[in-house]
Amino acid sequence: MITVDSLTKTYGAFRAVDDVTFTARPGRVTGFLGPNGAGKSTSMRVMVGLTPPTSGSATVCGRRFADLPNPGREIGVLLDASAQHAGRTGREILTIAQRTMGLPKSRVDEMIAQVSLTPSEADRRVRNYSLGMRQRLGIATALLGEPEVLILDEPANGLDPAGIRWMRDLLRGYADQGATVLLSSHLLHEIEVVADDLVVIGNGRIVAQGTKAELLASAGTLVRTRDVPGLTTALATAGVAHAPSAAAGGSDALRVEADTEVVGSIALDARIALLELRAAEGAGLEEMFLELTAAEQRETTTRGEAA
Ligand SMILES: Nc1ncnc2c1ncn2[C@@H]1O[C@H](COP(=O)(O)OP(=O)(O)OP(=O)(O)O)[C@@H](O)[C@H]1O
């Protein structure tokens, strides 16, 4: 279990992480999702004791990382796959970690096999590794001590499609055995497939969190019409929140925070013909994410104005 409680990190006047609270639970994959610069890495650095928080706390099973006697046995961490010693071979890096953690020597070869590095790749210096190979080595290091908690920052970076699939299965399997898995990404689809729970962060603040099923269920309705101004007015008059749907593409789509029946009735009363009317499902999450990632969309959104 990872507990992040009212975590704030400021750099001068800038709040990189602003009052972030969430829990990542055992047996579940928690996706930590946010656009570039949202504060994911900073939060994770605090969790693993690399950055002191300005206020608030992050603990794993009730303890701060710094208080863990043999942290590698309890928390597997992958923050920056490129930060490995370039002059050492992959096998050397794993061997040093295996000795530090007091693990049997056989774990090194087991992990090399598990992350599908060939023996000759394992004996190559890390400076000659591709990004995907570094990522595999980083995952091997994180899993070496069979920790119950995994904290992985953008672990799919640099992996090819087969590698992404492999990693997804690996994380799923790990969580299914009871581990707590927290992984960050700036790519919604990457995380949507594997995560059970989602924590969405933007500009340092949590903007949404819950189970994936809950967040998808609250997505509302996607509606398309040639008369967007007319429908917008009718929805506003009815007090129903709505926003242009960037996720659906085109300028004729709105996402409405009401179910399809309500939206259909409002359109009928206003005598507005619809081109499409359906539950938004994943589009709602994508919408929220696009709003976070594009400042101009945030400025033009009308969501909530009518609420
Ligand atoms: N040491 C620092 N000094 C000043 N600002 C910092 C420092 N570390 C991070 N920041 C700022 O904090 C904000 C959050 O950065 P962070 O790396 O946590 O984002 P992120 O969500 O991990 O983004 P990405 O998806 O691009 O990795 C950014 O604006 C970044 O420039």
Ligand as a Chemical Component Dictionary entry (heavy atoms), coordinates in Angstrom:
data_LIG
# 
_chem_comp.id                   LIG 
_chem_comp.type                 NON-POLYMER 
_chem_comp.pdbx_formal_charge   0 
_chem_comp.three_letter_code    LIG 
# 
loop_
_chem_comp_atom.comp_id 
_chem_comp_atom.atom_id 
_chem_comp_atom.alt_atom_id 
_chem_comp_atom.type_symbol 
_chem_comp_atom.charge 
_chem_comp_atom.model_Cartn_x 
_chem_comp_atom.model_Cartn_y 
_chem_comp_atom.model_Cartn_z 
_chem_comp_atom.pdbx_ordinal 
LIG N1  N1  N 0 14.440 20.615 -9.192  1  
LIG C1  C1  C 0 13.499 21.368 -9.741  2  
LIG N2  N2  N 0 13.566 22.713 -9.728  3  
LIG C2  C2  C 0 12.584 23.475 -10.294 4  
LIG N3  N3  N 0 11.479 22.974 -10.912 5  
LIG C3  C3  C 0 11.370 21.637 -10.960 6  
LIG C4  C4  C 0 12.348 20.758 -10.389 7  
LIG N4  N4  N 0 11.938 19.476 -10.580 8  
LIG C5  C5  C 0 10.760 19.555 -11.254 9  
LIG N5  N5  N 0 10.424 20.844 -11.476 10 
LIG C6  C6  C 0 9.223  21.316 -12.162 11 
LIG O1  O1  O 0 8.105  20.689 -11.577 12 
LIG C7  C7  C 0 7.117  20.412 -12.564 13 
LIG C8  C8  C 0 6.725  18.950 -12.489 14 
LIG O2  O2  O 0 7.770  18.169 -13.006 15 
LIG P1  P1  P 0 7.713  16.572 -13.059 16 
LIG O3  O3  O 0 9.034  16.092 -13.584 17 
LIG O4  O4  O 0 7.284  16.071 -11.735 18 
LIG O5  O5  O 0 6.559  16.322 -14.126 19 
LIG P2  P2  P 0 6.044  14.978 -14.781 20 
LIG O6  O6  O 0 4.588  14.924 -14.540 21 
LIG O7  O7  O 0 6.848  13.826 -14.314 22 
LIG O8  O8  O 0 6.280  15.234 -16.318 23 
LIG P3  P3  P 0 6.805  14.270 -17.543 24 
LIG O9  O9  O 0 5.614  13.485 -18.025 25 
LIG O10 O10 O 0 7.257  15.275 -18.556 26 
LIG O11 O11 O 0 7.934  13.418 -17.003 27 
LIG C9  C9  C 0 7.700  20.823 -13.908 28 
LIG O12 O12 O 0 7.218  22.114 -14.238 29 
LIG C10 C10 C 0 9.200  20.883 -13.618 30 
LIG O13 O13 O 0 9.847  21.825 -14.440 31 
# 
loop_
_chem_comp_bond.comp_id 
_chem_comp_bond.atom_id_1 
_chem_comp_bond.atom_id_2 
_chem_comp_bond.value_order 
_chem_comp_bond.pdbx_ordinal 
LIG N1  C1  SING 1  
LIG C1  N2  SING 2  
LIG C1  C4  DOUB 3  
LIG N2  C2  DOUB 4  
LIG C2  N3  SING 5  
LIG N3  C3  DOUB 6  
LIG C3  C4  SING 7  
LIG C3  N5  SING 8  
LIG C4  N4  SING 9  
LIG N4  C5  DOUB 10 
LIG C5  N5  SING 11 
LIG N5  C6  SING 12 
LIG C6  O1  SING 13 
LIG C6  C10 SING 14 
LIG O1  C7  SING 15 
LIG C7  C8  SING 16 
LIG C7  C9  SING 17 
LIG C8  O2  SING 18 
LIG O2  P1  SING 19 
LIG P1  O3  DOUB 20 
LIG P1  O4  SING 21 
LIG P1  O5  SING 22 
LIG O5  P2  SING 23 
LIG P2  O6  DOUB 24 
LIG P2  O7  SING 25 
LIG P2  O8  SING 26 
LIG O8  P3  SING 27 
LIG P3  O9  DOUB 28 
LIG P3  O10 SING 29 
LIG P3  O11 SING 30 
LIG C9  O12 SING 31 
LIG C9  C10 SING 32 
LIG C10 O13 SING 33 
# 
